[in-house]
């Protein structure tokens, strides 16, 4: 959910959220080695700025000695200075010393002498892993369901909606396995290729409609004094995008209408139905993974569900069913955070689940 100017308190120009990640596997520890603390955790901050921009930065254990700080590496590339510092045994024996050589030497020295170095836990001065938006893909998808929301927002075909994200997977599967779909894409590609001067192999296209060629010539004649030519190229549309853009969801509970015309209870139930489908798909995907891959976190499979008063407009039995869906989501590996006033979303037999819910 994109931040807005009204989210900022009074005259402040930035706001941030910090998250600590633990229980890291070996793959995570290798990926986030730079940010790994002594107790095998990482802390990441996302900062939003007034006007719409944002950035990710991680906390690092920075040595108090300036010559061991990565930010100062470029200051020690002169051979005489570099070889006078304690990390010189880790430098190349010959050749020009680069900034990366200094960084590698600093890292090697720190690994071997960690117990003798004083560290300061501080926010890095550069972007997380070196790129502005890389963290967004690494940490997975976030689904935020506020207390008051139109179900139609979740059921649009836009990639940002819950339905849109799932529908995109369905379209991708159709594109991969449905022969009629594949055939249609090929025919559409051939059709549009006949509209251009050259075919797909770069040869002159004899089947091009004369009307397009005449139109190009008329335009070129008007630009003859400029010495300019006109080439009209027709690009085949992305059939998956067209398919999604022209999709609508209708609900028939006796009367067939769009979602906005249904009651809030049914709208909420539709959102819950989406959540249940996501849960079942996540569990199925987890069961299909080979055992050796179970411990490796995949960014594309990381999902965070944040619900604000999910019990609204739902009767008690529906709330219990919703709780079961949340448990399924959690057991599939997703993170589930709730803010609720309903006892229907509490189960004393699932103490650990409830503790996590309470902390949210």
C-alpha positions, 0 to 999 in steps of 0.5 A: 500500500503506497504511502500518502502525504497525510501519513506524515505527522505535522511537519515531518518529511519521513517515516520508517518501519524496522523489521528484525529477521531471525531463524535464517537458513544457510542460504539467507546467511550467505545472501545477507552476510554483510548484515548478519549480527553475532546472534544470526539476525538481520535488521532492515529499515524501510523509509518513506519520504514526503512526496512518494519516494522510499528506500531500504537500508540495513543495519550493520555491525560497523567496526569502530576503527576507521580503517576497517570501515567499508565506507572508507575503503577508497581512502586506502588504495595507495600501496604504501598506506594499505601495506602499513595497515593490519589487514595487509596480509590479505591484499594481493601480492602484486599489481594495483590495489583497488577499492574491492581489494581493500573491502575484501581485505577488511572483511577477511581481517574482521572474520579472523579477529572479530573477538578483538574488534569493537563494533557499532550497530548502525544503519548503513549509508548506502542502499540495502544490498547496493540497490534501491529496490532490491529488498522489495523483491527479496522479502516477498509479497505483502497483502494488507487488508484494512478494516474498511475496504471495497471488495472490488479493490481486491477483485480487479485484474490489476497486478497490485490486487490480491485477485490480480496476482493470483489471476496472473498465475492462472493466465501464465499456466494457460499460456504454458499448457493450453494448446489453443492459447499457444496457437492463438498467440502464434496466429496473433503474432503472424497477423501483426507481422504482416502489417510491417515492412519487414517480416519476422526474419527481416525480409521485405514483407510482400503481404503488407496492406497497401493502405499502410504503405501509402500512408507512410509515403504521404507523410514522407512527401510532406517531410521531404524538405527535412530529409526524414523518412516515416516507418509505421511499425505495428507491435503485437499486443501482449495477449496475457495483458489484454486477457487480464485487462478485459476480465470482470468478476460477477457474483450471482447470489440470485441476482447477477451483479458486480461486487460493489452491489453486494452487501458488506458481509458477502464482500468480506466473504469474497475477500476471505475466499481469496485468502482461502484459495491462497492458503490452499495453493501455498500448502500445495506448493510447499508439499510439492517441494523436494525435501532438500529445498524446504529450508531455502526461502524463496522470495516469490513464495514469501507472503505476509498477510496483515489483517485489520479487524477481519471479523467485520461483517462476518457472523460467528461461524464465518469467523471460526472458518476464517481463523482456520484459514489463517492457521492454514496460511501460517502453516504454509510458511506465510506470516500472518498478523492480525488486529482483532476484537473477536474471540472467534479468532482465538483458539486456546489449543493453538497457543503459539498461533495466538501469541503471534497474533497478539504480538501483531 
